[in-house]
Amino acid sequence: MEVKCPACGLVDQVVAVPGVVAAGTTYRIGRVRLPGEREVADLPSRAALGASKHQMSRTQLAVWLSFPSRHYTPWTRNQGYVLLGVAALLHLVVSLVIAMGKFSGWAEVLLAPFCLTGVFWGVGLLLVLGAYGARKRDVAEGPAREKAYAVWESLYYCSRDNVAFEPGVDVTFHPHETREYIFGFRRSGGTR
């Protein structure tokens, strides 16, 4: 099936959006270099000179047309539980040290370590509560992200006119408006 650009009516410069993103994305495996060439900072990275890492760079067009990813890594959702575990272990050790002293009552043994571990308990609880809210939001956003991904996969890009479009929908948009199009334009749940 030949897809025509709604702006110019031609087919020779029309490419599927996932292909444009793949063509504009490069991966480098190796050592970190000093910043010499200007690249679009697409993903957060921690650069340490001499450390090996995988580096991804994208053209501005690939950044605009790429499907928006979540800006967290899965392990960050468990940091609160890890911090609570560290706080409990530290609390236990301090309690045992206090219990080995003379004339220490149970209240002192259980409550005094909170002076040292209270910050860990507090920050851990905040992270756990934040992760709970974020997980609820992920579940609520799941169906919308799936629909948006289906729309994104069907998009095409015309390099002659520098527009993206969805076949069958007579709307063209600039590539930097991709996110707004896939998440906002087709809210009514119309047919595809």
Protein Blocks (a to p, Z undefined) as FASTA:
>chain_A
ZZddfklopaklgccfklmmmmmpccdeddddddfbdcddfbgcdddehiacddddddfk
lmmmpccddfbdfklmmmmmmmmmmmmmmmmmmmmmmmmpghiafklmmmmmmmmmmmmm
mmmmmmmmmmmmmmmmmmmmmmmmmmmmmmmmmpccdfklopacdehiacdcdfklmmmm
mmmmmmnopaZZ
